[in-house]
């Protein structure tokens, strides 16, 4: 009852034709959230790459859900979260 829809492993196509797969897509009445789960510890060297990946997912979904803003977050096993 807290969200309208939630989907796992959602395949998307970027504007340049590349395929992507969103780990978890959650649609709320007023926003859409893209969650990307990482299996290892937070890797500072990879963080920029992960954020770029999430930005691409958010851009691909922009305008798809009736003007709702798209938010994105990285989630690590230790509970660490990084919001885009």
Secondary structure, DSSP 8 states (H G I E B T S, - for coil): ---SEEEEEEEEE-TTS-EEEEEEEEE-SSEEEEEEEESS---HHHHHHHHHHHHHHHHHHTTTSTT-EEEEEEEETTS-EEE-
